[in-house]
Amino acid sequence: QVQLVESGGGLVQAGGSLRLSCAASRGTFSRVAMGWFRQAPGKEREFVAGIDWSGGTTWYADSVKGRFAISRDNAKNTVYLQMNSLKPEDTAMYYCARVPVVNARRALGSWGQGTQVTVSS
């Protein structure tokens, strides 16, 4: 069982940047695909970005393409989400989770506590 901890969220003005981290506090996800998801108030949780086990393949929701970049450092057992050119509509609680296969937009396993990203206009 892998326990995940998200961090790096905060309050930022539109156009700003944040870097989120997802670390395994227990176990490892170095050999599995991972993804970032978010949930805004009144909306369903949605896929944001995914990355395969090696970090060589990434995929994104259309709404964040060109602005966000997912990466990983398997030696540190950590997945990152670099968020640039943030928009108010990016405001949400951000979560990481395992995903089943490359290009998947569904999560597997348990979620961490999430990290809040708030973008002001």
N, C-alpha and C positions, 0 to 999 in steps of 0.2 A: 504494500500500500504506500503510495506516494502522497505526502502532504505538501501542499503548495502554499507559498506566501508571496503575495503581490505587494509591491511597494513603488514609490516614486510619484504618486499622484499629487495633485495640489490644485491651487487656484492660479489661473494664468489668463492674461488678456488675449483676445483674438489676435491671431498672427504669431503667437508665441509658441514655445516648444516645451515638451516634457519627455523624459525618458523613464519608462516603466520597467520594472524588473520582476521576474517570476523565478523564485528559487525553491528548490526542494528542501524542506526542513527535515524530511524523512524519506529515505529511499532515493531513487534516481530515475530520471527520464532521459538519460543520455542516448538511448537507443530507440526512442519513440518520437513520432511527430507530435508537435505541440501547437497550440493556437491561443490567440487572444480573442476575447469576447467582451461585449459591453451591454449594459442595460440602462437605458434612460428612463426617467419617471414616466409612467403610463405606457411604456413600450415593452415589447418582448425582447428577451435577450437575443443579441445578434452577433454573428461572426464578424470579426475584424481582420484578422491576419493569421496565416498558418505557415509552418516551417517543418520540413522533413527532418528525419533523425540526424542527418549530417550537416544541415544548414545550407545545403546546396540548392534546394528548391523552396521557393516561397510563393504564397498566393494571398490575395487581398480582396476585401470587399471593394466594390466599385467606388464607394463613397470616400475611401481613404487612399486609393491608388495615387502615387506620386507625392503623397504627403507623409505617410507612415512607412516605417521599415522595421520588419521583424528580423531578429538575429538571435544567435545562441552561442554560448560558450560551454561546450559539454564538459570541459575540464573543471569548470566552476559550477556545473549543474544548474545553469541559469539561462533563461530566455528573456530577451529584451524587446521592448517596443519603443522605437524612437518616433515621436509624434511631432511633426513640424506643421507650420501654417495652420494652427489649430483654429477651429471655428466653434461658435456657440453650440452648434448641433453635435459636436463631439462630446459634450457634457454627458457623463454617464459614470456608472460604476464599472470598472474594468476588471476582468477576471482572466486567468489563464487556466488551461485544461489540456489534457491529452486529446488528440484527434485521431481517428482510426487509420486514415490513409491520406496520401497526398491529394490535395484539392478538396478534401472533406471540409464541410462547414458545420459539422456537429461535434459536440464534445463527448468525451468518454470520462468515466470516473468521477471523482469528487472535485469540487471547487474550493479555492481558497476563500479568504474573507473578502477579497477584492480591494481595490484602491480607487478612491474617488478622484475623478478629473472634472474640474469645473472651469469652463471657458467663458469669460465675460465679454460682452459686446462693447 
